[in-house]
C-alpha cells in the first residue's frame, strides 16, 4: 500500500503496539496516569482508526501515581487463541530510582473480559512478548540499573515465560547493549533470523529506531550497519519529529508496515514544543538485499503522506447513562457515579467538586485529547459558587504542574466572576476578576499553535473575549527540565476545596479540530449519544 496520511492516531497516543488478527488490525497505546488505561484502536485498512476499547478500566486504580508515571508501553500480541497484553506500571521515578511492576493479562476477545494480571517482575520497563514459532514464549525488555555510577539503561534482556505456571523463569539473559540509550525492544522471527527492533536515543528530539539480528534467539546480535532505520534527529524542520519506538506488522498481502511514534511541534520564539504529545504514525518498510529493514520510501525520515486536511467536530450532550470513554479520560481512576452524575439532571453532567489541581487522588475532572494545533473547546456551565474555595470551568491540562483554566468562582469583593488561573511548575498566576451575572454561561478555549485564548457568552448571547494570550507552549513535553511524557488535554472540572459536597452542572461540551494545511478541508460533525 502507499503511504497513509500521518499521524494515524492524533494527539496523545504514544508507544504504539500493533497486531493483525485475520482482517483486523489493533493498536494499543500508552496512557500513563490517565484512566481508563491502555487504549486499543481498531482498523481494517490501516488508514481509518477508531477507539475500540480500553483493556484496563473497571476497578483499575492509579491514585498516588506521579505525573508521567502509571502505564507505560503496552505490548499487544496474539498466541494460543488469546490476546496477550503486557504493560508496566511505573510507581516511582525519583532520581536514579524507578519502582516498576510488569504485568500480563489475556483475553479471548480484544474487547475482554481480561484475566487477572500475572506479575512479570520489576526488572525494568518496555517489556514486549515474543511468541517463538517453536512454541515457547518470551519477554524482552529494558533492564534498569539504579546504581548512580552505572548507566541507568542496563541493556535489553530476554526471559522465558511459562504460561502453564503463569510465571517467568526468573533468569534473564542480556542480549544487547550499546553505549547509548536503547529501549522499547521487540523481537521477531523472520526467515532464519531473529530481528531485534530497538528504540534509541531517548524519546525526545534524538529519538530513533535501529535494528540488530542474530541466528540464535539469545544472541549474539549483529548491529545494522546503518545507524538508523527511522529518525528525524537530523531534520529539525521535518513535520514529524521525535520519530521512534516502533513495531512491525505484516499485512494480508505479505507487505511489512512499521508503526511508530512521532510529534508535530509548534514554534514559540523559534523553539519547538510538542503540545499535542507523541502521536502514532505508520510507514511502509521493506527488507533490502542484505536482509536489513528499510523504509520503502528510502532514507530514514517519516512520511506524512497525502490527503485532504482534517476538520472534525463533536458534541457531547451528556444524554447517555455513562461517560463515553472513547472521548473522555479521567486522572488515575474512574470517577464515582456520585461525582460524575448523569442522572441528577437530565441532559447534563453534574460534577461534585473535588481536590485541587495538585492532587494525585480525587480530582473532579474529565478530559479529552487535543488532536490539532487549532482546536476549539466550549461548554455550557450552570454553577453558583459561594466561596473562594468553590469553582467550575474549563481547563487546558498537561499535568499537575502545568495547566491553564478559566474558572467561574466567587469572592466577597466581586461576587460570582470569571478568572484565568494558570500554573507553570511552582508558580500560580490569577488574572483580574471578570464580572458575570447569574445564570448559564458558555466558556470557550481556543488553541492557536503555541497560544491559548478564552472567551465567554452570558445571558446577552454576546461573545466576550477575555484579554490576554496564554502560553499553551508550556503545556508540552519540552517545557521545563523534568521528564514529561503525555500531551495536552481540554477538559471540564469542578473544585470544592472544603469538601462540602458543592457541585456544578455542564452541558454541550463541543470540540472542533482543524488541521492547518493548504488542502481543502473536509469537515465532519458528530453529536455523541443522540
N, C-alpha and C positions, 0 to 999 in steps of 0.2 A: 504494500500500500504506500501511497505518497505521504509526505509529511502532514501530520494533523496540525490543527490550529492550537498552539500552546499559549498559556497553560491549559491543560485539560481539566484540572481541578484548581479553581481560582481562589485566592485568599489563603488563609492559614490552613494548609493541608500538606505537612511535611513528611519526610521519611516514608515514601510510598513502598508498599509491598504488593506485588501484582501476581495474579493467579488466573489461569484459564481452566475451567471445568466444562468440557463439551463446547458449546457455543457461547458460554457466559464468561465474561471477564469480571474480576473483582479486584479492587484496590483497597487496602487497609492503610490508614494514615495515623500518625501520632496525634494525641490530644493533650498531652501534658497535664495541667491541673484542671482541665475542663471536663464537665460531665454532660451527657454520657460519654464513655471512653471508647476509644478505637472506632473511628468512623469507617464504615465499609461501604464503598461505592460500587455501582454495577453498570456494565455496558455490554452490548452485543456487537459493537462495531469499533471500539477503541476511540471513538470521537465524541460520542454523546453519553454523558455520565450522569447518574442520579445517586443521591444518598439512599442506600438500600436499608441500612440498619446500623446499630451500634452493638458491638459484642459485649461490652461491659456496661450495663445500665442499672437494672433494678438491684438495689442493695449495695451497689458499688460506691465506696466512700473514701475520698482522698482528703478529708478535713485534716488540717495540720500540715499538709504538704507545702513546701516552699514554692514561690513563683518559679516557673520553668522547670519544676520538678514534676513528679507524677509519672504518667505513662509515656515511655519513650519507645520509639522504633519497633512497632509490631512486625511480626513475620507471619504471613498467611500462606499456608500450603495445604495440599490435599493428598492423602495417602490412606490406604486400607479402608476406603469408603468413608473417610471422615475429613472434615475441615479441621486443621490444626492451627491454632493461634498462639504464638509465643509473644510475650511482652515483658518489659521491665518496668518496675515502679521505683523511681528514684526518690528516696525519702529524705536524704540529706546530701547537700553538696557544698560543704564548707571547706574552703582551702584545699588541702590535699586529700580530704576525706570525702568519700561517697558511700552512703548506705543504700544498697541496691538489692532488690529482690526480683528474681526472674520466675515467670510462671508459664504454664501451658494450660490452655483449655481446648476442648474438642467438641465437635457437634456434627450430627449427620447432615444438617442443613446450615447454610450460612446465616439463615435467619434464627438459628438456635432451636431449642434451648442448648446453651453451652454447659459443659460439665463443670464440676467443682475444680478449682485450679490445683495443678500439681506444681509444687515448688521445685524450681530447677537450680537452686543455689543462688549465691550472691557474688559470684566471681567477678562480674563486670556487667556490661550492657551491650545493646545492639546484637542480641542473640537471635540467630535465624536457624530454621530447621532445614536439614538436608536429608532427603529420603533416598538412600543409595539404591540403584537398581538391584543390588544383591539382597535387598530386603531388610537391611539394617537402617537405623535412624540415628541421626547425629545432630548436635547443635554446635554452631561455630559462632564465636563472639569475641568481644574485646575483654582482655584481662586487665583489670585496674590494679595499679601499684601505688599504694598510699605513702610509700617512703619518700620523704622530700628530696633525698639525694638521688632518686631514680626517676626516669621518665614515667609520667603517670600512665600513659598508654603503653602497657607492658607487652603488647603484641596480640596476635589473633590465635585463639586456642580452639581445639576440636575435642568434643567429649561425646561419648555414646549415650543415647537414651534407650532405656529398656522399657518398652511400653507395657509388657506383661506385668512388670513390677512397679510401674508408674514412678520411676526414678532414673536419675542419671547414674553413670558408672562410678562417679566420684573422682575419676582420674582424667585430667585434661592434658592434651599434647599441644605444645607450642608449634604451630605450623608456619607462621610467617611473622616477620618483624622487620621494621625499617627504621632508619634514623629519624625519619619524620613521622608525624602522626598518621596512623591508619586506623580505621574503624568501619562500621557498617558492612561487615563481610557477608557474602552469600556464596555458597558452593554449588556447583553444577557438574554433572557427569555428562559430557557431550563427546560422543565417539569414544576414543581411547584415552581422553584427557579428563582430569578433574580441573575445572576452571574456577578460580577464586576471584570474585568481583569485589573490589575494595573501594571504600570512600577514603579520600586522602585530603590532608591539608586543613582539616577543621571545616566547620560548616559556614564559614564567612566568605569573604571575597576570594580567598585562595582555595576554595573547595574544588574537588576534582574526583573523577573515577579512574582507577587504574585496575590492572589485572595481573594475575600470576597463574601458572598452571603446573600440573605435576601428573606423572603417570600413576602415582600412588596417592591414596587419599590422605595419608599423614605426611606427605611431602618426601623430599624437599621440593619447594615450589620455585619455579623459574619465573623471574620478573619479566613482564612485557618489555621489549627493547625500547618502545616508545614511552615517554614519561606519563602520558595521559590518554585515555580513551575519550574523555569528555572533561572540559574545564572552560571557564571564562576568565580565569585569572589574568590572562594576557590580553584581554579585550574589554577594558573598563567601560567602553561605550556601547557594548552589545546590549540588546534589550533584555536578555535573560542572563542574569548574574548569579553567582554562588552555585553554579551547576555542579551537582554531585549526588552522592548517596542514592544508588540505583539498584534495580533488579531487572532480570531478563524474563521474557515470556515468549513462547513460540506460538504463532498463530495456527489456525487450522490448515493453512496453505504451506506451512513449514518455514515461514519468514520469522525472523527474530526482531523483537522490539525491546527497547530499553526505556523503562520508566525511571524518572529521576526527579529530584527537587531542584528548584531554581527560584530566583526572586526578580521582580520587576521594580527596580528602585525609582524613587522620585528624587529630585535635586533640591537642595536648600543651600544657597550661597556656594554652589559648586560642589558640595558634598553629597554623597549618595546615602539615602535612607530607605530601607525596605519596610515601609509601613504595612504593606499587605502581608508580611511574613513570607515564609517559604512555601512555594506552591508546587504542584505536581505537573510535570511535563512528560512528553513521550517522543522518542526518536527511533527511527528505523536503523538497524545495525546489521552488519554482515561479518562473517569471518573471512579474513584475507587468505591469500595463497599459502601463508605460513601458519594459518590456524589461529591468528590473533583477532580479537574483536575490534571492529572499527565502525565509525558512523558511516552509514550508507551514503550520506551527502559529502563525505570527505572531510578532512580536517578534524578538529576536536571542539568546535563551537556548536551549541544547541541552536536548532532552528525554531523560529516562531511559527512558521507555516503560513498559509494563506487562508483567506476567507473574509466574510463581512465582519466589521467591528460589532461589538455586542452592546445591546441596551435592554436590560431586563428590569422589571418592576414587580414586586409582590406586596400584598397587604394581608396582615393577619387581623381579622375582626374578632378574634377570641370567642368564636361561636362553638368550638368543639369542647368536649368534656375534659380534654387534657392538652398540654402544650405539645406542639409539633416539633420534636427534637431533630427532625431533618433540617430545620431552620434555626432553632434556638439551642443555646448551651447555657449551663449554669456553672458556677465555680465549685469544684471539688466534690459536690454531692448534689443529688436531686433536691429540689425544693419540696417541702412537705405541702400537700394539697391545701392545708390550712394557711400556708404562707403565700402560695401562688394559687388563689382561689378563682376558679372559672364558673362557679355556681352561685355565688352570693349575689351577683348582679348580671342578669342575662346579657350576653354580648360584650362583657367587659372582663378584664383581668384585674382582680383585686390583689395587690401586693401588700402583705403585712410587713411593716418596716423591720429592718434587721440591723446587723452590726455596721460599723463604719467601713469605708473602703480599705482600711488597713487589716481587716480581719482575715484569718485563714480558716474560719469556721462557719459563721452564719450570715453571710451577706444575702440580702434580698434583691436579686438582680437576674435578669435574663438577657442574653447577649446573642448577637448574630454576626457572622464573619463579614468584614468589609472586603469586597472582591475586586473593586476597581478604584483607581486613583480619583475618579469623580464618582462619589457616592452621596446620595441624599437620604436622610433618615428623618422621619417625623412620627409623632404620636400625640393623641389627644389625652389630656390629663385632667382628672377631676380630683382635687385634693384640697384640704383645708387644714394646713398645719397651724398649730397654736403654740409652738415652742421653737426656739433656735435649734433644738435637737431633733426636729422632725423636718424631713424634706423629701421631695419626689421629683423625678425628672428623667432626662436622657443623658447618656454618658458615652464618650469616646474612650474606650478602655484598652490598655495594654496589659498592665498588671497593677499590683498594689502600690507601686512607686511611680506609676505613670498613667495618668488619666486626666480627662478634661470633661467636666459635666456642667450642664445647665439645669439648675435646681430651683424648684419652687419651694420657698421656705417662709419663715415668719420671724420677726423680732418686734420688740415693743416700740422701737422708733419708727419703723417703716410699715408695720403690719405685714400682710401677705405680699411677697415680692419675689422676683427672679434674681439670681446671681449666677455668674460663671465662676466656678471653683475648679482649680487645677492643682495637680501635684506632679512635681518633677523631682524624683529622688527624695531628698529630705526637706523640700520646700513646698509649702502650700500657699496659693495666692487666691484671693477673693476679689471679685470686681465690685463696683458700686451697685447698690440696690436699684432695681427697676420695678416701679410700682405696677401691680397687676390687680384689676378689680376682681371681685368674687366671680365664680362661675368657671366654665370649662375654658381651658387654654390649650392651644396646639403648639407644640415645641418642635423646632426644626434644627437639624445639624447638617451642615454641608461640607464635605471634604472636597478640596480642590488641590490635588497634588500634595505639597507639604503643608498646606494651610487648612484651617478649620474655622468656619463662621457659624453663628447661631442667629435664629430669628424666632419670633413668636406671634401668634394670632389669638386675639381675645374675642370678646363679645361683639366688637365692631367689625369683625371679619376682615380687618386690615392687617397686612403683614408688617411687623415692626422689626427691622434688622437690629441686632444687638451690636453696639460698637465694639470694634476690636477684631483683629485676626489672630488666631491662636495657633501655636506651633505643633501641628499634628506630626511633624517630623520627629518630635521627641518620643512619639509612641511607636518605637521601632526597635528591632534587634540591635541597631547600630548606634543608638544613643547611650552615652554613659560608658562606664568602664566595667560593668557587670555583665556576665554571660546571660543573654536573654534569647529565647528560642521560639516564641509564639508569634502573635500577629495582632493587628488592630481589629477590634470589635466595636459595633454600635450596640447600645442597649438601653434598657429601662430599669430604674432602680428606685427603691424607697428605703429611707433610713429612719429608724426610731431608736435613737441612742439611749433613751431612758428605758426602753423595753416595756412600754406600757400598752402595747397592742395597737398602736396607731397604724392606719393603712391608707393607701391611695389607689384610685381606680384608673385604668388605662384602656384605650380603645384605638382601633385602626392604626396599628403600627405599620408604617409603609417604608419600604426600602427601594431605591432606584439606583441601578448600576449603569454607568455609561463609560464605555471604553473609548478613549480619545485616540482616533486614528483617522487617516484620510481615506476612509471607506464609508460606504453607505451604511447607515445604522438600521439594523433590523431589531425592532422592539417587541417584546412580549410582556404581557401583564397577567399576573396570577393573584387571585384573592383566595387565601387559604380558608378552608373549612366551608366555603359556600356550596 
